[in-house]
C-alpha cells in the first residue's frame, strides 16, 4: 500500500471518528409474505431499533393485500418499538378519496411520516391520473404530514432527460415534500453531482443517499437493471466467482458500502437511508462504522 493511499484512508477514518455520533440513519423494510420472513423482519427491526433510527420505512405493493400488510406492519412497528414508522404510499392504484381515507387512518393511528410515490405503472397502462407531486399535495391537504419523496441520481428510467427528472423532483418539493431519499447507487460521484444539481435548481431539502449493502450480487444486478442504476465494472469483477460463497460475498458487500459511507460522510452527508432487504447484519455493521452505538 502506497503512502498516499494510506494517508487517504487515515483521513477518511479520522473523519468518521470525528463525527461523534452526529449522524442520522433510517432503514427500509418490506412486508413479509411468509411466517419465516416475518420472523426475520421482526428480528431485524428489534436489532436495528437499538441504533435509534430517525425513522424506518415500509414498502408498498400495488395490490390491496400487500397494501394492507404495509398498514399493519407500520402500525405494529410504531406501537411495539416507538420508532417513527413511515409507510410508502403510491397513487396509481387508488382513487383520491381512497388516498384521503388512508391518510386520515394513518394520522389517527399516530403515523406522521409518509413516503409519497407515484408507484410502478402496470404494463400497457395509459398516462396516470396522479403523480407523486399530486400525492404530496393531497397529503398536505389532509394533515401536516412529514413527507419523503424519491430522487434518482442516475435519472428515473421513464424520464425524458436528466433535466426533466430534476424538474419533477422540484415539483414534489414545491408541493410540500420535506426531504428526498435517493434510489440506491454504487457510483458515489453520481450522487455528489446530483446533489450539486439539486442545489443549483433551487431544491433546498435534504437529499438523503439510499445505500444498498450488497451480499447477493445477482439480485442487486436485477434491481439495478430495473432502476437504471449503473454497476461499475470493478464491482462485477469483485463478485465474479462468488456465486456459491455467501460469506465472502457479504464481506465484499460490507467493504464496498463502508467505503461509500466514508466518502459520503467526508463530503458532508449526515443522513443515510439503508435498504436492509429485511436483514440487519450488514446495515448494523455499517452503522457501527459510522460511530452509531446501540442503546439498551
Residue, then its C-alpha position, 0 to 999 in steps of 0.5 A: x500500500x502506497x503512502x498516499x493511499x494510506x494517508x487517504x484512508x487515515x483521513x477518511x477514518x479520522x473523519x468518521x471518528x470525528x463525527x461523534x455520533x452526529x449522524x442520522x440513519x433510517x432503514x427500509x423494510x418490506x412486508x413479509x409474505x411468509x411466517x419465516x420472513x416475518x420472523x426475520x423482519x421482526x428480528x431485524x427491526x428489534x436489532x436495528x431499533x437499538x441504533x435509534x433510527x430517525x425513522x424506518x420505512x415500509x414498502x408498498x405493493x400495488x395490490x390491496x393485500x400487500x397494501x394492507x400488510x404495509x398498514x399493519x406492519x407500520x402500525x405494529x412497528x410504531x406501537x411495539x418499538x416507538x420508532x417513527x414508522x413511515x409507510x410508502x404510499x403510491x397513487x396509481x392504484x387508488x382513487x383520491x378519496x381512497x388516498x384521503x381515507x388512508x391518510x386520515x387512518x394513518x394520522x389517527x393511528x399516530x403515523x406522521x411520516x409518509x413516503x409519497x410515490x407515484x408507484x410502478x405503472x402496470x404494463x400497457x397502462x395509459x398516462x396516470x391520473x396522479x403523480x407523486x407531486x399530486x400525492x404530496x399535495x393531497x397529503x398536505x391537504x389532509x394533515x401536516x404530514x412529514x413527507x419523503x419523496x424519491x430522487x434518482x441520481x442516475x435519472x428515473x428510467x421513464x424520464x425524458x432527460x436528466x433535466x426533466x427528472x430534476x424538474x419533477x423532483x422540484x415539483x414534489x418539493x414545491x408541493x410540500x415534500x420535506x426531504x428526498x431519499x435517493x434510489x440506491x447507487x454504487x457510483x458515489x460521484x453520481x450522487x455528489x453531482x446530483x446533489x450539486x444539481x439539486x442545489x443549483x435548481x433551487x431544491x433546498x431539502x435534504x437529499x438523503x443517499x439510499x445505500x444498498x449493502x450488497x451480499x447477493x450480487x445477482x439480485x442487486x444486478x436485477x434491481x439495478x437493471x430495473x432502476x437504471x442504476x449503473x454497476x461499475x465494472x470493478x464491482x462485477x469483477x469483485x463478485x465474479x466467482x462468488x456465486x456459491x460463497x455467501x460469506x465472502x460475498x457479504x464481506x465484499x458487500x460490507x467493504x464496498x458500502x463502508x467505503x461509500x459511507x466514508x466518502x459520503x460522510x467526508x463530503x458532508x452527508x449526515x443522513x443515510x437511508x439503508x435498504x436492509x432487504x429485511x436483514x440487519x447484519x450488514x446495515x448494523x455493521x455499517x452503522x457501527x462504522x459510522x460511530x452509531x452505538x446501540x442503546x439498551 
